[in-house]
Amino acid sequence: MGLLSFMQENCKYVTEEEQKELEEMNVDFSDSSGKELSLDEVL
């Protein structure tokens, strides 16, 4: 299974409300100076 197929089967689009919340966070997704989290840190 390719990545696109996997995403289409397992992911959903964000709602308009969720999108608004994300935009209000003012996250700069092009800024790569942050720390990469490990799986243990996320869980």
TORKOL-919829 format. One line per field, with one value per residue: residue in three letters; x negated, y, z of N, C-alpha, C in turn. Coordinates in steps of 0.001 Angstrom, whole numbers, plus 500000, padded with zeros to 6 digits. Atoms other than C-alpha are relative to their C-alpha. Layout:
type	(ALA | ...)
neast	(X | ...)
nnorth	(Y | ...)
nup	(Z | ...)
caeast	(X | ...)
canorth	(Y | ...)
caup	(Z | ...)
ceast	(X | ...)
cnorth	(Y | ...)
cup	(Z | ...)
end
This chain:
type	(MET | GLY | LEU | LEU | SER | PHE | MET | GLN | GLU | ASN | CYS | LYS | TYR | VAL | THR | GLU | GLU | GLU | GLN | LYS | GLU | LEU | GLU | GLU | MET | ASN | VAL | ASP | PHE | SER | ASP | SER | SER | GLY | LYS | GLU | LEU | SER | LEU | ASP | GLU | VAL | LEU)
neast	(499152 | 500756 | 499690 | 498739 | 498903 | 499912 | 499437 | 498603 | 499227 | 500155 | 500014 | 498846 | 500262 | 499598 | 498789 | 500262 | 500293 | 501357 | 500918 | 500069 | 500810 | 501389 | 500471 | 500130 | 501228 | 501106 | 501166 | 500809 | 500394 | 501262 | 501077 | 500454 | 500998 | 499514 | 500490 | 499216 | 499561 | 500011 | 498701 | 499775 | 499640 | 498653 | 499062)
nnorth	(498825 | 498762 | 498978 | 499344 | 500924 | 500085 | 498751 | 499912 | 500958 | 499852 | 498606 | 499202 | 498575 | 499249 | 499212 | 498556 | 499555 | 500453 | 499203 | 498671 | 500143 | 500156 | 498711 | 499085 | 500336 | 499312 | 500875 | 499828 | 501344 | 499962 | 499858 | 501338 | 499884 | 500642 | 501310 | 501130 | 500817 | 501452 | 500607 | 500078 | 498676 | 499700 | 500891)
nup	(500000 | 500077 | 499005 | 500349 | 499687 | 498550 | 499486 | 500403 | 499221 | 498558 | 499565 | 500415 | 500086 | 498808 | 500174 | 500072 | 498635 | 499688 | 500814 | 499389 | 498790 | 500418 | 500508 | 498868 | 499266 | 500677 | 500079 | 501206 | 500387 | 500745 | 499013 | 499627 | 498939 | 498775 | 499608 | 500470 | 498873 | 500172 | 499810 | 498551 | 499510 | 500471 | 499295)
caeast	(500000 | 498636 | 498610 | 501454 | 503681 | 502880 | 503697 | 506945 | 508065 | 506891 | 506975 | 509732 | 509788 | 509955 | 513229 | 513526 | 513526 | 510351 | 508683 | 509545 | 508026 | 504842 | 504559 | 505057 | 501991 | 499796 | 497465 | 494639 | 494376 | 491365 | 489344 | 487316 | 485280 | 487380 | 486688 | 487800 | 489850 | 489385 | 492347 | 491909 | 492162 | 495390 | 497021)
canorth	(500000 | 503394 | 506463 | 508122 | 505047 | 504749 | 508398 | 508227 | 505210 | 506360 | 510161 | 512716 | 516382 | 518886 | 520685 | 524432 | 524909 | 522834 | 524738 | 528049 | 526824 | 525787 | 529144 | 530988 | 529200 | 531109 | 528139 | 528765 | 525360 | 526531 | 527064 | 523894 | 525109 | 523216 | 519932 | 516666 | 514625 | 510913 | 508559 | 508094 | 511850 | 512042 | 509074)
caup	(500000 | 499055 | 501285 | 499394 | 499709 | 503402 | 504030 | 502078 | 504106 | 507545 | 507632 | 507465 | 506560 | 509393 | 509935 | 509373 | 513159 | 513564 | 510721 | 512396 | 515688 | 513885 | 512142 | 515450 | 516872 | 514389 | 513972 | 511510 | 509828 | 507829 | 511043 | 511527 | 514507 | 517074 | 518802 | 517246 | 519726 | 520245 | 520290 | 524053 | 524611 | 522625 | 524329)
ceast	(499105 | 500458 | 501341 | 501195 | 500212 | 500675 | 501476 | 500877 | 500003 | 500026 | 501262 | 499582 | 500422 | 501264 | 499620 | 499630 | 498574 | 498966 | 499825 | 499125 | 498517 | 499413 | 499790 | 498745 | 498777 | 498713 | 499286 | 499446 | 498718 | 498802 | 499596 | 498971 | 500422 | 499401 | 500918 | 500339 | 499877 | 501411 | 500326 | 500430 | 501436 | 501035 | 499822)
cnorth	(501241 | 501001 | 500670 | 499115 | 499891 | 501234 | 500123 | 499075 | 500302 | 501428 | 500706 | 501460 | 500667 | 500779 | 501472 | 500543 | 499607 | 500817 | 501390 | 499963 | 499889 | 501324 | 500997 | 499727 | 500708 | 499179 | 500242 | 498630 | 499969 | 500152 | 498617 | 500027 | 499303 | 498634 | 498922 | 499123 | 498520 | 499469 | 499922 | 501342 | 500353 | 499165 | 500208)
cup	(500000 | 501048 | 499707 | 500346 | 501498 | 500576 | 499657 | 500841 | 501491 | 500521 | 499532 | 499939 | 501294 | 499681 | 499909 | 501382 | 500411 | 499234 | 500597 | 501256 | 499649 | 499529 | 501129 | 500833 | 499417 | 499976 | 498677 | 499610 | 499182 | 500937 | 500494 | 501127 | 501298 | 500231 | 499434 | 501197 | 499673 | 500231 | 501490 | 500573 | 499616 | 500749 | 501463)
end
